[in-house]
Amino acid sequence: MFPPCSIVGNFVNCTIGTMVNGFSVRVEVTFDVQPATPANTYINVVNVFHTTPDTNITNNRAEWPTIIIRLADLEIIKRRP
């Protein structure tokens, strides 16, 4: 993963470093979904924190849904000899 990230429980923490005003960083995180995970819509939430005061805190949070659909991609073909 880039930037360096760590996983603690259900949280992924990434350290971006210094960002200038108007700059953006894209972070992509990929997970394997366990077979027992219930089909549902899960909301991913990202929060941005910094030690420098921010004049616009309304753009420091975003939410995006992830839809889990339990679907087996399996086909069995039986033929007679």
C-alpha positions as CSV (number, residue, x, y, z in Angstrom):
1,M,0.0,0.0,0.0
2,F,1.1,3.5,-0.7
3,P,1.3,5.6,1.4
4,P,2.6,3.5,4.3
5,C,-0.5,2.2,6.1
6,S,-1.3,0.0,9.1
7,I,-4.4,-2.0,10.0
8,V,-5.6,-1.9,13.5
9,G,-8.9,-3.8,14.1
10,N,-11.4,-2.3,11.5
11,F,-9.3,0.7,10.9
12,V,-6.7,1.5,8.2
13,N,-4.3,4.3,9.3
14,C,-2.2,5.9,6.6
15,T,0.4,8.6,7.0
16,I,0.5,11.0,4.1
17,G,3.0,13.5,5.3
18,T,3.0,17.2,4.5
19,M,0.4,18.4,2.0
20,V,0.1,21.9,0.6
21,N,-3.2,23.7,0.2
22,G,-5.2,22.3,-2.7
23,F,-3.1,19.2,-3.0
24,S,-4.8,15.7,-3.1
25,V,-3.6,12.2,-2.5
26,R,-5.3,9.0,-3.7
27,V,-5.1,6.0,-1.4
28,E,-6.3,2.7,-2.6
29,V,-6.8,-0.2,-0.2
30,T,-7.8,-3.7,-1.3
31,F,-9.3,-6.3,1.0
32,D,-10.2,-10.0,0.7
33,V,-13.8,-10.5,1.8
34,Q,-14.2,-13.6,3.9
35,P,-16.8,-16.1,2.6
36,A,-18.9,-15.8,5.8
37,T,-19.3,-12.0,5.3
38,P,-23.0,-11.2,5.1
39,A,-24.4,-9.7,1.9
40,N,-24.9,-6.1,2.8
41,T,-23.9,-2.5,2.0
42,Y,-21.0,-1.4,4.1
43,I,-20.1,2.3,4.4
44,N,-16.4,3.2,4.1
45,V,-15.5,6.4,5.9
46,V,-12.4,8.4,5.5
47,N,-11.4,11.1,8.0
48,V,-8.4,13.5,7.6
49,F,-6.6,14.9,10.6
50,H,-3.7,17.3,10.8
51,T,-2.0,19.3,13.5
52,T,-2.2,22.5,11.5
53,P,-5.5,24.4,11.9
54,D,-7.8,23.9,8.9
55,T,-10.1,26.8,7.8
56,N,-12.4,24.4,5.9
57,I,-13.1,21.3,8.0
58,T,-16.2,20.3,5.8
59,N,-13.9,18.6,3.3
60,N,-12.1,16.4,5.8
61,R,-14.5,13.5,5.7
62,A,-15.9,11.3,3.0
63,E,-18.2,8.3,2.8
64,W,-18.5,5.7,0.1
65,P,-20.7,2.5,0.0
66,T,-19.3,-0.9,-0.8
67,I,-21.9,-3.5,-1.7
68,I,-21.1,-7.1,-0.8
69,I,-23.0,-9.6,-3.0
70,R,-22.7,-13.3,-2.1
71,L,-22.4,-15.0,-5.4
72,A,-20.6,-18.2,-6.2
73,D,-18.8,-18.3,-9.6
74,L,-19.0,-22.0,-9.9
75,E,-20.0,-24.3,-12.8
76,I,-20.2,-28.1,-12.7
77,I,-20.5,-30.0,-15.9
78,K,-21.0,-33.8,-15.8
79,R,-20.6,-35.9,-18.9
80,R,-21.2,-39.5,-19.4
81,P,-18.1,-41.5,-20.6
